[in-house]
C-alpha cells in the first residue's frame, strides 16, 4: 500500500464580475481568486486490496458516494489514465464550511487528482490535471494551481498574478444555505450598479498595496444574495465596524470576509463574530508556493 496526504485550501474572491451568459447556460466571469489558510486534509491510500473506491468524510454529513466531487475526481483519473484501480481509500477531513462560496468540494477534488497522479507516478503535469479538473467544476483548476490568479471564461482560464500582500483575514459563514443557480438567475435579471475594477486590483497586487487591495474588494453577486439573506451585509458591516479595511462576500455566498491590517483587531473581530457564528476563522492569504502539492 502507498499513502499520501495534502492540505486542500479554501478560496475567496477578491473581485467577482459576471460578464455574460452562454447559450449552454454557463456564465462568463472575470474575477481574482485567492487561496487562504483554511483547509481540509485529503488522504489517499492505494493498493487496499479492494476492487473499488472508498470515500470517508470526517466532521461532515455530506454524502460519501459518486455525488461527491472527490469521489468523481478519482473515477475521472482512472478513466483518463487507463490505470487499473487496485483499491483506493480516500479520507477527507473537513474543516472548510460546506456550501459556503469557498470551493470546499472543488479543492478536495483537486487534491484527489494531484495525489493520485503522484501515487501512480502518471506525471500528468499541472496543465493536464487542470484540463481534467474543469470537467468536474469551474473552480477545480484554480484549486490545483492555488495562490493568486485572474480567472476568466467560466473560471477555467487562469492567469498567474503576483502574490497578494499578506494581511489578516477574518472569514465568517452564517448558518444559511444559498443556491448558486438561483443567484446566477437573479444576476441575469438584475440591474448591476457597481462592478469591480479588476484591472486596478491586479495593479494593486503587483504593487503589493494591501490597503488598495482592501479598498477594491467587490463582488457583484453580493447585493443579489444579500437581498435574500440580509445576514450577508450585516456581517460585512460588522467586520468594517470592528476594523476591517474592506469586507465582501465570497463567491455566491453566504461566506464573508474582512481584511485587517491590525492583527489584534482581527482577533477581536473573530472572537465577537464567533459568538454568533461558530464557523468564523482567523486566517491569511496563501501563495502558490506555500500550498504547492
N, C-alpha and C positions, 0 to 999 in steps of 0.2 A: 504494500500500500504506500501511496505517496500523499502528502498532505501539505497544504499551504493556506495562508490567511492574508487578507489585506483589509485596510480601512476603506470604507466606501463613503465618501464625503457628500454632504448635502450641498446644494447650490442655492444662491439667491440671485435676484435680478437687480442690477444697479440701474438699468433702464429697461423698459419694455414697451415696444410700439408694435401695433398690428397694422401692416401696410396694405393688405389686400386679402381677397378670398379667392381661392382657386376653384375651377369647375368641379373638382372632386371633393370639395368641402373643406379641404385643408386651408389654413391661413398662412400668409406670408408675414414674417415678423422681422424686426430689427431690434436687437437687444444686447446688452452687455451682461454676461453671466459671470458669476464669481463663486469659486469653491470656498466653503467655510469649515471651521474645525469640527462642528457637529458631525458625527459619523456613525454608521453601522459597522459591524465587523462581519465579514463574509469569509467562511472557511470552506474549502473543498477537499474531499478525500477521494482518491481514485483507487480502483482495484479492491473494492469492498467484497467482491465475490458475488454480489447481486447482479442481476441482469438488467436492472432498470435504474432510474434516477430516484433518489430520495431527497426530499427537501424538508428541513425542520426550521421553524421560525421561533425565536425566543423573544419574550416581552411584547407579544402582539397576538391578536386573534385573526390576523389575515389568513386567507386560505393558503395552504401549502401544496397546491396542485398545479395543473397546467395553466390555470388562470393567472398564476403569479409570474411576473416578468423574470425573476431569477430562474425559475424552472424552464421557462420558454427560451431563455438565453442558452441554457445547457442543451436543450433539444436542437436549437439552431446551430450551435457549434458542431455537434456530431453530424447533422445533416450536411453542413457546408464542407466539412473537412473529410468526411468519409471515415474518420477514426471510429473504431469499434468501441462501444461503451462497455467497459469492464466492471461496471458497478460504480455509481457515483453517489456520494453523500454530500449534500450542501447544507450548511448551517448558517443562518442569518441571525445575528444578534442585533435586534432592532433598537436604535436609540433615536433615529430621525423620526419626528412626528409623521403620522400617516395622513395621506390625502391633504397635504398642507401647502402645496406650491413650492416644495423643496427638492423635488426629483428623488424622493426616497426609493421608489421602486426602480427608477432608471439607473440609479447609482449602484444598486445591488446587482442588476443585470449586467452592467458594465464590469463590475468586479468579477462576476462569474466568467464572462468571456475572457478576461485577462488571465485569470487563474488557470482556466482550462488550457489556454494557449501555452502557458508556462509549464504546466504539469505534463502535458503531452508533447512538449517541445515541437509544436507545429510552426512556430516562428512566423505567424501571420503578419505581424507588424501592425503598428497603430492605425495606418490608413485602412487596411483590410478590416480590422476589428471595428473601426468606426463605420465602415460601409455595412457591415453586418448589424451593428448596433441600431442604425436608423430604421431597420426593419422591425425592431422591437418598440421603438419610441423615439420621438424627435430629440429628447434630452439625452439619450444614451451616448451619442458620440461625444458630447461635451463632457459627460461624466467619465469617459475613457481618458480624455485629454486633460481635463481639470485646469485649475488656475484661473486666469482672467482672459475671457475671449469675447469677441464680437460674433454674434450668431445671426445669420440671415437665412433666407429661404424659409423652410418650415422649422428652422432651428438647427439644421444639419450642416449648413455652410459656415464653417468656423474659421476665424482669423485670430491668430495669437496676438494679444495685447501686452503691453508692459505690465509687470506685476503691480497690483493695486497697492498704494501706500498703506502700511499697517495701521490699524485702528482697532478700537474696541467695538464689538458688535453685540447688541442685545437682541435676541430673537425671541419672539413671543407668538405662540399659536393658540388662539381661543378654541374652546371645545365645540366648534361648529363644522358642518360639512358644506363644502362648496362644489357645485357641479361645473367642471371646466367647460363641457359642451354648452351648458346654459349661459355661461359668461361670454363665450365666443358668439353665441346667437345674439345676445344683448349688445355686444360690441358692434355687430353688423348694423344694428338699428340705431345706435347711439350717435349723438352729435358730439364728437370729441372736441373739447375746448382746449386742452393742453396736451401737447405731445413732447416727448423727451428730446433733448438736443444731444443725440448720441455722438455726433462729431465732437462737440465740446467735451463730452465725458471722456472720449478717447484721448483728447488733448490733455485733459486734467490728469488722466492716468499716466500719460507719457511724461508729464511734468512732475509727477509724484506729489500732487497738490491735494492732500487729504480733505482740506476744508472745501475746496471746489468740487471734489467728488461728492461730498455730502450735500452740497448745495444743488447739484444737478440730478439727484435721485428723482426718478419719475417713472410711473407705471400707469399706462392709460387704462388698464383694467380696474384700477383701484376704485374710481367713482362708481363703476358698474357693480362691483362686488359689495362695496360699502352701502349702496342703496338697498341691497338685500340683507346685508349684515352690518349694522351700524358699529358693531364692536371693532371693525377694522379701523375706521377713522378714529374711534375713541382711543384705541391702543397707540396709534401713531401720535395722536395728540398728547397722550400721557408721556410717551418717550421724549417728545420735544420739551415738554414742561420739566422733565427730570434731567434735561441737559443734553439731549441728542442734537447734534449739528444738522441732522437730517433723518427722516424716517418715512418709510413707504412699505407697502405690501409687496410680497414676493410672489411672482407667477400670477395665477388666478386666485390666489389666496387659499386659506384665510390667514396664513402666517404673515407677520410684520416684523420689521427690524429697524433698529436705530443705530446710527454711527456716533460714537462718543470719543472725543479726543482725551477726555479725563477718565482714567480707569476707576477711580473711586466713585465718580458719578454713575458710571456704567454698572458697577457693583450694586450701588444703591437702587438704581432703576430695576435691575434684575431681581433684587430682593423684594421690592414693592410689588412688581407685576406678578411674581411667582406666588404671592399670597392669594391672588385671584385666579391666575392662570398657571397651573402646575407645569405645563410644557413651555417654560421660559428658560433660556440659556444665555450665559455669557460666553462669547466665543470670539473668533477673529477670522481674518482672511487667510486662505491657504494658497500658496503658489503651486504651480505645476510641479516644481522640483520637490516640494515638501510632500506631495501626495503621489509622486511617481511610483507606479505599481511595479 
